[in-house]
Amino acid sequence: MSEKALICTVCESRYPFRTSFSRCPKCNEPLELEEIGTGSIKAEAYFNIFRRYGEFFPFREPYDELDLGEGMTPLVWTPALAKKYGIGAVAFKNETANPTWSFKDRGTATALRHAKILGFSRIGTVSTGNMAASVAAFGAKTGVETTILVSSDIPSEKLNPIAIYHPRLIRVHGDYSRLYSESLRLGEELGIYFMNSDVPFRVEGSKTIAFEICEQTSFRVPDFVIVPTSAGGNIRGIEKGFREFYKVGLIARIPTIVCVQAEGCSPIVKAFEKKSLVVERFSNPHTIAHAIENPFPPSGNQVLRVLNKNSGVALAVSDEEILAAQKELAETGLFVQPASASSLAALKRLVHDGALKSNHCVVCVLTGSGLKYTSVFQHYHLAVEECDISQLKPCLSHSIS
């Protein structure tokens, strides 16, 4: 396919595919790869998203050597929850099944391909969680020099799962919110491809979540897709995936996209509720859902434009609702981090508000594994029994029901 341009999401200025910067120099809004207008699925290439959906990417070869087996995650149907909440069907897109247990692997693998085409020998990211571990893992797999920048107050629970891949790991003192733009600036200057949260090719990776949902629902797309949202790159990618499949005629409609944030850090929701298309910095953020705790999301304005254009929804849920949803998901066999559980919390809110009907099908995106944040266990009363082996029979004779 011919090389697609990168287009500013606001002023529509066009830049070459081989551009390394990720925001428009004219208006500082995020760039996005030009829409794919024609394409088909290679059904025989089931276990490789870049082969299966190759016609929806601008790469002339799949670069299999860069893969860790990302994508092709399960869509888990839960009839019991659908019955409980009085809606037609509920399913969970389980992104915890990716190599480093989060959706970030899709975008890392895609951005790494772009970095390779551009000739970069150094990659990096700014993150304190899922994306840091993902970039570190892919850097280790491919032998590329990898730099991870984190905030100085990051807990060891989050630090060690990044450090285990042996990247160059730097704790940065100072205003963490400045680090995003500063890393992009220095990356251009020093030749480091910073694949931060909403760079164009990370967004391209996220669109494969939508592609898979379409296939896993036999192209009868759900009525609602609920996405936990931080910087905004993932929800942008998911919307773009549905948009591209609609454009080429693979699906008949685009689902309602729901942006969910935590009440303790909900800048996109606040702007949405005011009918504004400009995000303002959220003051004093604090939530148990650390993975979506971004007070000034770099793609916030574009998320608002997408929601406004497609009649989307944005809502915030409390930490109490998130913990209740996390517990409920665990009871269905799905242990996810609090940020992921916000999608079920949002579903319950939509049911309460009357937005979901008995014939609706809803897909909740589970973005990351519960093992990413084990400190959450302190919020639960978890039971462990003990007995002597000599007393095992009488112990087992008593049912817990």
C-alpha positions in Angstrom: 0.0 0.0 0.0 1.1 3.6 -0.5 2.4 5.4 2.5 -0.3 7.1 4.5 0.2 10.6 5.9 0.0 11.7 9.5 -2.7 14.2 9.9 -3.3 16.7 12.7 -6.5 15.9 14.6 -7.4 19.6 14.7 -6.0 21.7 11.8 -5.7 18.7 9.5 -2.1 19.6 8.5 -0.4 16.6 6.8 3.0 15.2 7.6 4.9 12.3 6.0 4.6 8.8 7.3 8.3 8.9 8.2 7.7 11.8 10.6 9.1 11.1 14.0 7.3 13.8 16.0 3.9 12.9 17.4 2.2 16.3 17.8 1.4 19.0 15.3 4.0 21.7 15.3 1.3 24.3 14.4 -1.3 23.6 17.1 0.3 21.0 19.5 -2.6 18.6 19.1 -1.9 14.9 18.5 -1.3 13.5 15.0 -3.2 10.5 13.7 -2.4 8.1 10.8 -4.6 8.7 7.8 -7.7 6.4 7.7 -7.5 3.2 5.8 -10.2 3.2 3.2 -9.8 -0.3 1.7 -8.7 -3.5 3.3 -9.6 -7.1 4.2 -8.7 -9.6 6.9 -6.3 -12.5 6.2 -8.3 -15.2 8.0 -5.5 -17.7 7.8 -3.1 -15.6 9.9 -4.9 -16.0 13.2 -2.1 -15.7 15.7 -0.4 -12.5 14.4 -2.3 -9.2 14.4 0.2 -7.6 11.9 -0.4 -10.4 9.4 -4.1 -10.8 10.0 -4.8 -7.1 9.8 -1.8 -6.2 7.7 -3.9 -4.3 5.1 -4.9 -1.9 7.9 -1.3 -1.0 8.7 1.2 1.1 6.7 4.0 -1.5 7.0 5.2 -3.3 3.9 6.4 -6.3 6.0 5.2 -7.7 9.3 8.5 -7.6 11.2 7.7 -10.8 13.0 11.0 -10.7 14.9 9.6 -7.8 17.0 6.6 -9.7 18.4 6.0 -11.1 21.8 2.6 -12.7 20.9 0.5 -9.6 21.5 -3.2 -9.4 20.6 -5.8 -12.1 19.9 -7.1 -11.8 23.5 -10.3 -13.5 24.6 -13.7 -11.9 24.7 -15.3 -13.4 27.8 -19.1 -13.6 27.8 -20.8 -13.5 31.2 -24.5 -14.5 30.9 -24.9 -14.3 34.7 -24.0 -10.6 34.8 -26.2 -9.9 31.8 -29.1 -11.5 33.6 -28.2 -9.7 36.9 -28.3 -6.3 35.3 -31.2 -6.9 32.9 -29.4 -6.4 29.6 -29.0 -8.6 26.5 -25.3 -9.6 26.7 -22.2 -8.6 28.6 -18.7 -9.5 27.6 -15.2 -8.5 28.7 -12.3 -8.0 26.3 -9.6 -9.4 28.4 -6.4 -7.5 27.6 -4.7 -8.9 30.6 -3.9 -11.9 28.4 -1.2 -9.9 26.5 2.5 -10.7 27.1 3.0 -8.1 29.8 -0.6 -8.3 31.1 -2.0 -5.1 29.6 -3.3 -3.6 26.3 -0.1 -1.5 26.0 1.7 -4.4 24.2 -0.4 -3.7 21.1 0.8 -0.1 20.8 4.4 -0.9 21.8 4.7 -3.5 19.1 3.2 -1.1 16.5 5.3 1.9 17.5 8.4 -0.3 17.5 7.8 -1.1 13.9 7.6 2.6 13.1 10.8 3.2 15.0 12.6 0.5 13.1 11.5 1.9 9.7 12.7 5.3 10.8 16.1 3.8 11.8 16.0 4.5 15.5 18.4 2.4 17.7 17.0 3.8 21.0 13.5 3.7 22.3 11.8 5.0 25.5 8.7 6.0 27.3 7.3 8.0 30.2 5.2 5.8 32.5 4.9 4.4 36.0 3.0 1.3 35.1 1.7 -0.8 32.2 3.4 1.0 29.4 6.7 1.1 31.2 6.7 -2.6 31.6 5.6 -3.2 28.0 8.3 -1.0 26.4 10.9 -2.5 28.7 9.9 -6.0 27.7 9.9 -5.4 24.0 13.2 -3.5 24.3 14.7 -6.6 26.0 13.2 -8.9 23.4 14.6 -6.9 20.4 17.9 -5.8 22.0 17.2 -2.2 21.5 18.6 0.3 24.0 15.6 1.2 26.1 15.0 4.2 28.5 12.1 4.3 30.9 11.4 7.6 32.7 9.3 7.3 35.9 8.4 9.7 38.7 10.6 9.9 41.7 7.9 8.7 44.1 7.1 5.5 42.3 6.6 2.6 44.8 8.8 -0.5 44.5 5.8 -2.6 43.7 5.6 -0.8 40.4 9.4 -0.2 39.9 10.6 -3.8 40.1 8.4 -5.3 37.4 9.9 -2.7 35.1 13.5 -3.1 36.3 13.4 -6.9 35.8 13.8 -6.3 32.0 17.0 -4.3 32.6 16.2 -1.1 30.7 17.8 2.1 31.6 15.4 3.1 34.3 15.5 6.7 35.5 13.5 8.2 38.4 13.0 11.8 37.5 12.5 14.5 40.2 10.3 17.4 39.4 6.9 18.0 37.8 5.8 14.7 36.4 3.2 16.3 34.1 6.0 18.1 32.3 7.9 14.9 31.6 5.6 13.8 28.7 6.4 16.9 26.5 10.0 17.2 27.7 10.7 13.5 26.7 9.3 14.1 23.2 11.4 17.2 22.8 14.6 15.6 24.0 13.8 12.4 22.0 13.8 14.5 18.8 17.1 16.1 19.8 18.9 13.0 21.0 17.5 10.3 18.7 15.3 8.4 21.1 11.9 7.2 19.9 9.6 8.0 22.9 6.5 5.8 22.4 4.4 7.6 24.9 0.8 7.1 25.7 -0.9 8.7 22.7 1.7 8.8 19.9 0.2 7.9 16.5 1.5 4.4 16.2 0.5 3.4 19.7 -3.0 4.5 18.7 -2.7 2.3 15.6 -2.0 -0.7 17.8 -5.1 -0.1 20.0 -7.4 -0.2 17.0 -6.8 -4.0 16.8 -8.9 -4.3 20.0 -11.9 -3.1 17.9 -11.0 -5.3 15.0 -11.0 -8.4 17.3 -14.2 -7.4 19.0 -15.8 -7.2 15.6 -14.7 -10.7 14.7 -15.5 -12.1 18.1 -19.1 -10.9 17.8 -19.4 -12.2 14.2 -19.4 -8.6 13.0 -22.6 -7.9 14.9 -20.9 -5.1 16.9 -22.0 -4.4 20.4 -24.2 -1.4 21.2 -21.8 0.0 23.8 -18.0 -0.4 24.3 -16.7 0.9 27.6 -13.1 2.0 27.8 -11.1 3.0 31.0 -9.4 6.2 29.9 -6.2 7.9 31.0 -4.1 9.8 28.4 -6.7 9.0 25.7 -4.7 7.0 23.2 -6.4 3.7 23.7 -10.0 4.9 23.4 -8.9 6.9 20.3 -7.5 3.7 18.8 -10.6 1.6 19.6 -12.8 4.2 18.0 -10.6 4.4 14.9 -10.7 0.6 14.6 -14.5 0.5 14.4 -14.4 3.5 12.1 -12.1 1.8 9.7 -14.0 -1.5 9.6 -17.2 0.5 9.0 -15.5 2.5 6.2 -14.5 -0.7 4.4 -17.9 -2.3 4.9 -17.0 -5.0 7.4 -19.5 -3.7 10.0 -22.9 -2.0 9.6 -22.5 0.6 12.4 -20.1 2.0 15.0 -21.0 1.3 18.7 -21.4 3.9 21.3 -18.1 4.5 22.9 -18.1 5.1 26.6 -15.1 6.9 28.2 -14.9 6.1 31.9 -12.6 7.8 34.4 -12.3 7.8 38.2 -14.1 10.5 40.1 -10.7 11.4 41.8 -9.2 12.2 38.4 -11.7 12.9 35.7 -10.6 15.8 33.5 -12.2 14.5 30.3 -15.5 13.8 32.0 -15.5 17.2 33.6 -15.1 18.9 30.2 -17.7 16.6 28.7 -20.2 17.5 31.3 -19.6 21.2 30.6 -20.0 20.5 26.9 -16.5 21.8 26.4 -14.0 20.5 23.8 -11.0 21.6 25.9 -9.7 19.7 28.8 -8.5 21.5 31.9 -5.9 20.2 34.4 -7.6 18.3 37.2 -6.7 19.6 40.6 -5.4 17.3 43.4 -5.9 14.0 41.6 -6.3 11.0 43.9 -7.8 7.6 43.1 -7.1 3.9 43.7 -7.3 3.5 39.9 -3.7 4.7 39.4 -3.5 3.4 35.8 -6.0 6.1 34.8 -4.9 8.8 37.1 -3.8 11.4 34.5 -4.7 15.0 35.5 -4.0 16.5 32.1 -4.4 13.9 29.4 -2.5 14.7 26.2 -5.2 13.3 24.0 -8.0 14.7 26.1 -9.2 17.3 23.6 -9.2 14.7 20.8 -11.2 12.2 23.0 -13.8 15.0 23.5 -14.0 15.6 19.8 -14.5 11.9 19.1 -17.2 11.6 21.7 -18.9 14.7 20.5 -18.8 13.6 16.8 -20.1 10.0 17.5 -22.6 10.7 20.3 -20.3 9.0 22.8 -20.6 9.0 26.6 -18.2 10.1 29.3 -18.8 9.3 33.0 -16.8 9.1 36.3 -17.1 6.4 38.9 -16.1 6.5 42.6 -13.3 4.4 44.2 -16.0 2.6 46.1 -17.7 1.6 42.9 -14.4 0.5 41.4 -13.5 -1.7 44.3 -17.0 -3.3 44.3 -16.6 -3.9 40.5 -13.2 -5.4 41.0 -14.5 -7.8 43.6 -17.5 -8.7 41.3 -15.1 -9.4 38.4 -12.9 -11.6 40.6 -16.0 -13.6 41.5 -16.5 -14.3 37.8 -12.8 -15.5 37.5 -11.3 -12.2 36.2 -8.8 -10.5 38.5 -8.0 -7.1 37.1 -6.4 -3.9 38.3 -8.8 -1.2 39.7 -8.6 0.9 36.5 -9.8 -2.1 34.5 -12.7 -2.6 36.9 -13.9 0.9 36.2 -15.5 -0.4 33.0 -17.8 -2.7 34.9 -18.5 0.1 37.4 -19.5 2.3 34.5 -21.8 -0.5 33.1 -23.6 -0.6 36.5 -23.9 3.2 36.5 -25.4 3.1 32.9 -27.9 0.5 34.0 -28.9 2.6 37.1 -29.3 5.6 34.8 -31.5 3.7 32.4 -29.2 4.1 29.5 -28.9 0.3 28.9 -31.9 -1.7 27.8 -32.8 -5.4 27.8 -31.7 -5.9 24.2 -28.3 -4.1 24.5 -25.0 -5.9 24.1 -22.1 -4.3 26.0 -18.4 -5.0 25.9 -16.2 -3.8 28.7 -12.4 -3.5 28.0 -10.3 -4.9 30.8 -7.0 -3.0 30.3 -4.6 -4.6 32.8 -4.1 -7.5 35.3 -4.8 -7.3 39.0 -1.3 -8.6 39.6 -0.1 -5.2 38.5 -1.3 -3.7 41.7 -1.3 -6.2 44.6 -1.5 -3.4 47.3 -5.3 -3.4 46.5 -5.5 -6.6 48.6 -5.5 -4.5 51.8 -9.0 -3.2 50.9 -10.5 -6.7 51.2 -11.0 -9.2 54.0 -9.5 -12.3 52.3 -9.9 -15.5 54.2 -7.3 -18.3 54.6 -8.1 -21.4 56.7 -5.6 -23.7 58.4 -5.7 -27.2 59.7 -3.4 -30.0 60.7 -3.1 -32.9 58.2 -4.6 -35.2 60.7 -7.7 -33.1 60.7 -8.0 -32.7 57.0 -11.0 -35.0 56.5 -13.2 -33.3 59.1 -12.1 -30.0 57.7 -13.1 -30.9 54.2 -16.3 -32.4 55.4 -17.7 -29.0 56.2 -19.0 -27.2 53.1 -18.5 -23.4 53.0 -21.9 -23.0 51.4 
